[in-house]
């Protein structure tokens, strides 16, 4: 689901910085059956790290640099 909705930005390409709340909001637009639970958020954070998305820590909340690929219809 992450790879359908987002990709890593190329060097010098503009990107968005999103925390798990914003990422999950985009993903649930594309996949409405996905439940917004604590375990879903943890799994999302792990997936972002596994896929190698660059992150920054802002007040103990990870923000990932992403390029959004698709918008919900």
PAFI-800356 format. One record per residue: residue number from 1; residue in three letters; z, y, x of N, C-alpha, C in turn. Coordinates in steps of 0.02 Angstrom, whole numbers, plus 32768, in hexadecimal, padded with zeros to 4 digits. Each point is the difference from the previous one (the first is absolute). Layout:
<nodes>
@marke: NUM, guro: ALA, n.c3: Z, n.c2: Y, n.c1: X, ca.c3: Z, ca.c2: Y, ca.c1: X, c.c3: Z, c.c2: Y, c.c1: X
...
</nodes>
This chain:
<nodes>
@marke: 1, guro: UNK, n.c3: 8000, n.c2: 7FC4, n.c1: 8029, ca.c3: 8000, ca.c2: 803C, ca.c1: 7FD7, c.c3: 8000, c.c2: 803F, c.c1: 802B
@marke: 2, guro: UNK, n.c3: 8026, n.c2: 7FFD, n.c1: 8037, ca.c3: 8002, ca.c2: 8039, ca.c1: 802D, c.c3: 7FBB, c.c2: 8010, c.c1: 801C
@marke: 3, guro: UNK, n.c3: 7FDD, n.c2: 7FCC, n.c1: 8016, ca.c3: 7FBE, ca.c2: 800A, ca.c1: 801F, c.c3: 7FCB, c.c2: 8014, c.c1: 7FCD
@marke: 4, guro: UNK, n.c3: 800B, n.c2: 7FF2, n.c1: 7FC1, ca.c3: 7FD1, ca.c2: 8016, ca.c1: 7FCC, c.c3: 8008, c.c2: 804A, c.c1: 7FF2
@marke: 5, guro: UNK, n.c3: 803E, n.c2: 8018, n.c1: 8004, ca.c3: 800F, ca.c2: 8046, ca.c1: 7FEF, c.c3: 8001, c.c2: 8030, c.c1: 803B
@marke: 6, guro: UNK, n.c3: 800D, n.c2: 7FE7, n.c1: 803C, ca.c3: 800A, ca.c2: 802B, ca.c1: 803A, c.c3: 7FE0, c.c2: 7FE3, c.c1: 803F
@marke: 7, guro: UNK, n.c3: 7FF3, n.c2: 802B, n.c1: 802F, ca.c3: 7FEC, ca.c2: 7FEB, ca.c1: 8043, c.c3: 801F, c.c2: 802F, c.c1: 8032
@marke: 8, guro: UNK, n.c3: 8001, n.c2: 7FE9, n.c1: 803F, ca.c3: 801B, ca.c2: 802A, ca.c1: 8036, c.c3: 7FCD, c.c2: 8037, c.c1: 800F
@marke: 9, guro: UNK, n.c3: 8016, n.c2: 803D, n.c1: 800E, ca.c3: 7FD1, ca.c2: 8035, ca.c1: 8011, c.c3: 7FE3, c.c2: 7FF6, c.c1: 8046
@marke: 10, guro: UNK, n.c3: 7FC3, n.c2: 8014, n.c1: 8008, ca.c3: 7FE1, ca.c2: 8001, ca.c1: 8043, c.c3: 801E, c.c2: 803A, c.c1: 8027
@marke: 11, guro: UNK, n.c3: 7FF8, n.c2: 7FFE, n.c1: 8041, ca.c3: 801C, ca.c2: 8036, ca.c1: 802A, c.c3: 7FE0, c.c2: 8043, c.c1: 7FED
@marke: 12, guro: UNK, n.c3: 8029, n.c2: 8032, n.c1: 7FF3, ca.c3: 7FE8, ca.c2: 8042, ca.c1: 7FEE, c.c3: 7FEE, c.c2: 8008, c.c1: 7FB7
@marke: 13, guro: UNK, n.c3: 8002, n.c2: 7FCB, n.c1: 7FD9, ca.c3: 7FEE, ca.c2: 8002, ca.c1: 7FB9, c.c3: 803C, c.c2: 801A, c.c1: 7FD8
@marke: 14, guro: UNK, n.c3: 7FF4, n.c2: 802A, n.c1: 7FCE, ca.c3: 8037, ca.c2: 8016, ca.c1: 7FD6, c.c3: 801E, c.c2: 7FC4, c.c1: 7FDA
@marke: 15, guro: UNK, n.c3: 8042, n.c2: 8001, n.c1: 7FF9, ca.c3: 8022, ca.c2: 7FCA, ca.c1: 7FDD, c.c3: 8038, c.c2: 801D, c.c1: 7FD5
@marke: 16, guro: UNK, n.c3: 801B, n.c2: 7FD5, n.c1: 7FD6, ca.c3: 8039, ca.c2: 8013, ca.c1: 7FD8, c.c3: 803D, c.c2: 7FDC, c.c1: 801B
@marke: 17, guro: UNK, n.c3: 8039, n.c2: 8020, n.c1: 7FFA, ca.c3: 803F, ca.c2: 7FE1, ca.c1: 8014, c.c3: 8025, c.c2: 7FED, c.c1: 7FBF
@marke: 18, guro: UNK, n.c3: 8009, n.c2: 7FBF, n.c1: 7FF6, ca.c3: 801F, ca.c2: 7FE9, ca.c1: 7FC2, c.c3: 803B, c.c2: 7FD2, c.c1: 800E
@marke: 19, guro: UNK, n.c3: 8035, n.c2: 8008, n.c1: 7FD8, ca.c3: 8038, ca.c2: 7FD2, ca.c1: 8004, c.c3: 7FF2, c.c2: 7FC6, c.c1: 7FD0
@marke: 20, guro: UNK, n.c3: 802C, n.c2: 7FCF, n.c1: 7FFE, ca.c3: 7FF5, ca.c2: 7FC5, ca.c1: 7FD6, c.c3: 7FFB, c.c2: 8012, c.c1: 7FB6
@marke: 21, guro: UNK, n.c3: 8025, n.c2: 8033, n.c1: 7FE9, ca.c3: 7FFC, ca.c2: 8015, ca.c1: 7FBA, c.c3: 7FB8, c.c2: 8014, c.c1: 7FEE
@marke: 22, guro: UNK, n.c3: 7FE3, n.c2: 802B, n.c1: 8029, ca.c3: 7FBC, ca.c2: 8018, ca.c1: 7FF3, c.c3: 7FCD, c.c2: 7FC8, c.c1: 8008
@marke: 23, guro: UNK, n.c3: 8008, n.c2: 7FD7, n.c1: 8034, ca.c3: 7FD2, ca.c2: 7FC8, ca.c1: 800A, c.c3: 8001, c.c2: 7FD1, c.c1: 7FC4
@marke: 24, guro: UNK, n.c3: 803C, n.c2: 7FF0, n.c1: 7FE9, ca.c3: 8007, ca.c2: 7FD2, ca.c1: 7FC8, c.c3: 7FE4, c.c2: 801F, c.c1: 7FBF
@marke: 25, guro: UNK, n.c3: 8006, n.c2: 8041, n.c1: 7FF8, ca.c3: 7FE3, ca.c2: 8021, ca.c1: 7FC5, c.c3: 7FB4, c.c2: 7FF7, c.c1: 7FFF
@marke: 26, guro: UNK, n.c3: 7FE0, n.c2: 8007, n.c1: 8039, ca.c3: 7FB8, ca.c2: 7FF7, ca.c1: 8004, c.c3: 7FEE, c.c2: 7FB6, c.c1: 7FF4
@marke: 27, guro: UNK, n.c3: 8025, n.c2: 7FD4, n.c1: 801F, ca.c3: 7FF1, ca.c2: 7FB8, ca.c1: 7FF9, c.c3: 8009, c.c2: 7FE9, c.c1: 7FB7
@marke: 28, guro: UNK, n.c3: 8034, n.c2: 8018, n.c1: 7FDF, ca.c3: 800B, ca.c2: 7FEA, ca.c1: 7FBA, c.c3: 7FCC, c.c2: 801D, c.c1: 7FD0
@marke: 29, guro: UNK, n.c3: 7FDF, n.c2: 8037, n.c1: 8013, ca.c3: 7FC8, ca.c2: 8018, ca.c1: 7FD7, c.c3: 7FC7, c.c2: 7FCE, c.c1: 8003
@marke: 30, guro: UNK, n.c3: 7FF5, n.c2: 7FE5, n.c1: 803B, ca.c3: 7FC9, ca.c2: 7FCF, ca.c1: 800A, c.c3: 8014, c.c2: 7FBB, c.c1: 7FE7
@marke: 31, guro: UNK, n.c3: 8040, n.c2: 7FEF, n.c1: 8007, ca.c3: 801B, ca.c2: 7FBE, ca.c1: 7FED, c.c3: 803C, c.c2: 800A, c.c1: 7FD2
@marke: 32, guro: UNK, n.c3: 7FF4, n.c2: 800E, n.c1: 7FC0, ca.c3: 8037, ca.c2: 8011, ca.c1: 7FD3, c.c3: 8033, c.c2: 7FC8, c.c1: 7FF4
@marke: 33, guro: UNK, n.c3: 7FEE, n.c2: 7FC2, n.c1: 800F, ca.c3: 8030, ca.c2: 7FCA, ca.c1: 7FF6, c.c3: 8035, c.c2: 7FFC, c.c1: 8037
@marke: 34, guro: UNK, n.c3: 7FF6, n.c2: 8025, n.c1: 8037, ca.c3: 8031, ca.c2: 8000, ca.c1: 8036, c.c3: 803F, c.c2: 8026, c.c1: 7FEA
@marke: 35, guro: UNK, n.c3: 8038, n.c2: 7FE1, n.c1: 8007, ca.c3: 8040, ca.c2: 801E, ca.c1: 7FEC, c.c3: 801C, c.c2: 802A, c.c1: 8039
@marke: 36, guro: UNK, n.c3: 801C, n.c2: 803A, n.c1: 7FEE, ca.c3: 8020, ca.c2: 802D, ca.c1: 8030, c.c3: 8049, c.c2: 7FEC, c.c1: 8006
@marke: 37, guro: UNK, n.c3: 800D, n.c2: 7FD4, n.c1: 8030, ca.c3: 8044, ca.c2: 7FE8, ca.c1: 800C, c.c3: 8013, c.c2: 800D, c.c1: 8049
@marke: 38, guro: UNK, n.c3: 803F, n.c2: 7FF7, n.c1: 800E, ca.c3: 8019, ca.c2: 8009, ca.c1: 8045, c.c3: 7FDD, c.c2: 7FD0, c.c1: 802F
@marke: 39, guro: UNK, n.c3: 7FF9, n.c2: 7FC2, n.c1: 7FEB, ca.c3: 7FE0, ca.c2: 7FCE, ca.c1: 802C, c.c3: 7FB5, c.c2: 8010, c.c1: 800A
@marke: 40, guro: UNK, n.c3: 7FE0, n.c2: 801C, n.c1: 7FCE, ca.c3: 7FBA, ca.c2: 8014, ca.c1: 8007, c.c3: 7FFA, c.c2: 8037, c.c1: 8035
@marke: 41, guro: UNK, n.c3: 802E, n.c2: 8030, n.c1: 7FFF, ca.c3: 7FFF, ca.c2: 8036, ca.c1: 8030, c.c3: 800B, c.c2: 7FE6, c.c1: 8048
@marke: 42, guro: UNK, n.c3: 802E, n.c2: 7FD1, n.c1: 8007, ca.c3: 800D, ca.c2: 7FE2, ca.c1: 8041, c.c3: 7FC2, c.c2: 7FDC, c.c1: 8019
@marke: 43, guro: UNK, n.c3: 7FE1, n.c2: 7FD9, n.c1: 7FD4, ca.c3: 7FC3, ca.c2: 7FDB, ca.c1: 8013, c.c3: 7FC8, c.c2: 8030, c.c1: 8012
@marke: 44, guro: UNK, n.c3: 7FFB, n.c2: 8038, n.c1: 7FDC, ca.c3: 7FCD, ca.c2: 8032, ca.c1: 800F, c.c3: 800A, c.c2: 801E, c.c1: 8046
@marke: 45, guro: UNK, n.c3: 803E, n.c2: 8012, n.c1: 800F, ca.c3: 800F, ca.c2: 801A, ca.c1: 8043, c.c3: 7FF0, c.c2: 7FCF, c.c1: 8037
@marke: 46, guro: UNK, n.c3: 8010, n.c2: 7FC1, n.c1: 7FF5, ca.c3: 7FF0, ca.c2: 7FCC, ca.c1: 8031, c.c3: 7FB5, c.c2: 7FF8, c.c1: 8008
@marke: 47, guro: UNK, n.c3: 7FDC, n.c2: 8002, n.c1: 7FC8, ca.c3: 7FB7, ca.c2: 7FFA, ca.c1: 8003, c.c3: 7FE1, c.c2: 803A, c.c1: 8027
@marke: 48, guro: UNK, n.c3: 8019, n.c2: 803C, n.c1: 7FF4, ca.c3: 7FE5, ca.c2: 803A, ca.c1: 8024, c.c3: 800A, c.c2: 7FF8, c.c1: 804B
@marke: 49, guro: UNK, n.c3: 803A, n.c2: 7FE7, n.c1: 8014, ca.c3: 800D, ca.c2: 7FF5, ca.c1: 8048, c.c3: 7FD4, c.c2: 7FC8, c.c1: 801B
@marke: 50, guro: UNK, n.c3: 7FF9, n.c2: 7FCA, n.c1: 7FD9, ca.c3: 7FD8, ca.c2: 7FC7, ca.c1: 8015, c.c3: 7FB7, c.c2: 8015, c.c1: 800A
@marke: 51, guro: UNK, n.c3: 7FE6, n.c2: 802A, n.c1: 7FD4, ca.c3: 7FBA, ca.c2: 8017, ca.c1: 8005, c.c3: 7FF7, c.c2: 8037, c.c1: 8034
@marke: 52, guro: UNK, n.c3: 8037, n.c2: 8017, n.c1: 801E, ca.c3: 7FFC, ca.c2: 802F, ca.c1: 8037, c.c3: 7FF8, c.c2: 8049, c.c1: 7FED
@marke: 53, guro: UNK, n.c3: 8016, n.c2: 8012, n.c1: 7FC4, ca.c3: 7FFD, ca.c2: 8046, ca.c1: 7FEC, c.c3: 8033, c.c2: 8028, c.c1: 8027
@marke: 54, guro: UNK, n.c3: 7FEC, n.c2: 8039, n.c1: 8019, ca.c3: 802D, ca.c2: 802C, ca.c1: 8026, c.c3: 8033, c.c2: 801E, c.c1: 7FD0
@marke: 55, guro: UNK, n.c3: 803F, n.c2: 8001, n.c1: 8015, ca.c3: 8033, ca.c2: 801C, ca.c1: 7FD5, c.c3: 802A, c.c2: 8033, c.c1: 8026
@marke: 56, guro: UNK, n.c3: 801D, n.c2: 802D, n.c1: 7FD9, ca.c3: 8030, ca.c2: 8030, ca.c1: 801A, c.c3: 803E, c.c2: 7FFC, c.c1: 7FD4
@marke: 57, guro: UNK, n.c3: 8039, n.c2: 800F, n.c1: 801D, ca.c3: 803E, ca.c2: 7FFE, ca.c1: 7FDC, c.c3: 8013, c.c2: 8046, c.c1: 7FEB
@marke: 58, guro: UNK, n.c3: 8009, n.c2: 8009, n.c1: 7FBF, ca.c3: 8012, ca.c2: 8042, ca.c1: 7FE6, c.c3: 803F, c.c2: 7FF7, c.c1: 7FD4
@marke: 59, guro: UNK, n.c3: 8039, n.c2: 8010, n.c1: 801C, ca.c3: 803E, ca.c2: 7FF8, ca.c1: 7FDB, c.c3: 800F, c.c2: 7FB8, c.c1: 7FEF
@marke: 60, guro: UNK, n.c3: 7FF5, n.c2: 7FD3, n.c1: 802E, ca.c3: 800B, ca.c2: 7FB9, ca.c1: 7FF9, c.c3: 7FD1, c.c2: 7FE0, c.c1: 7FCD
@marke: 61, guro: UNK, n.c3: 7FC7, n.c2: 8020, n.c1: 7FF2, ca.c3: 7FCD, ca.c2: 7FE5, ca.c1: 7FD4, c.c3: 7FBF, c.c2: 7FFE, c.c1: 8028
@marke: 62, guro: UNK, n.c3: 7FE1, n.c2: 7FC5, n.c1: 8003, ca.c3: 7FC1, ca.c2: 7FF9, ca.c1: 8024, c.c3: 7FC7, c.c2: 801E, c.c1: 7FD8
@marke: 63, guro: UNK, n.c3: 7FD7, n.c2: 8027, n.c1: 8022, ca.c3: 7FC3, ca.c2: 801C, ca.c1: 7FE4, c.c3: 7FC6, c.c2: 7FE4, c.c1: 8028
@marke: 64, guro: UNK, n.c3: 7FCF, n.c2: 7FE3, n.c1: 7FDE, ca.c3: 7FC8, ca.c2: 7FE0, ca.c1: 8021, c.c3: 7FC1, c.c2: 802B, c.c1: 7FFA
@marke: 65, guro: UNK, n.c3: 7FDA, n.c2: 8004, n.c1: 8038, ca.c3: 7FC1, ca.c2: 8024, ca.c1: 8000, c.c3: 7FCA, c.c2: 7FD3, c.c1: 7FE3
@marke: 66, guro: UNK, n.c3: 7FE1, n.c2: 8015, n.c1: 7FC9, ca.c3: 7FCF, ca.c2: 7FD7, ca.c1: 7FDE, c.c3: 7FC4, c.c2: 8029, c.c1: 7FE9
@marke: 67, guro: UNK, n.c3: 7FCA, n.c2: 7FDD, n.c1: 7FF4, ca.c3: 7FC6, ca.c2: 801D, ca.c1: 7FDE, c.c3: 7FF9, c.c2: 7FD7, c.c1: 7FC0
@marke: 68, guro: UNK, n.c3: 8003, n.c2: 8023, n.c1: 7FC7, ca.c3: 7FFB, ca.c2: 7FDD, ca.c1: 7FC1, c.c3: 7FB8, c.c2: 7FEC, c.c1: 7FF2
@marke: 69, guro: UNK, n.c3: 7FF5, n.c2: 7FC1, n.c1: 7FEF, ca.c3: 7FBC, ca.c2: 7FE6, ca.c1: 7FF7, c.c3: 7FE8, c.c2: 8004, c.c1: 7FB8
@marke: 70, guro: UNK, n.c3: 802B, n.c2: 7FF0, n.c1: 7FD2, ca.c3: 7FEB, ca.c2: 7FFB, ca.c1: 7FBA, c.c3: 8031, c.c2: 8024, c.c1: 7FD3
@marke: 71, guro: UNK, n.c3: 7FE5, n.c2: 801A, n.c1: 7FCA, ca.c3: 8029, ca.c2: 801E, ca.c1: 7FCC, c.c3: 7FFA, c.c2: 7FD4, c.c1: 7FC3
@marke: 72, guro: UNK, n.c3: 8036, n.c2: 7FFB, n.c1: 7FDB, ca.c3: 7FFE, ca.c2: 7FD7, ca.c1: 7FC3, c.c3: 7FCE, c.c2: 801F, c.c1: 7FCF
@marke: 73, guro: UNK, n.c3: 7FDE, n.c2: 7FD5, n.c1: 7FDD, ca.c3: 7FCE, ca.c2: 8017, ca.c1: 7FCF, c.c3: 8020, c.c2: 8018, c.c1: 7FC1
</nodes>
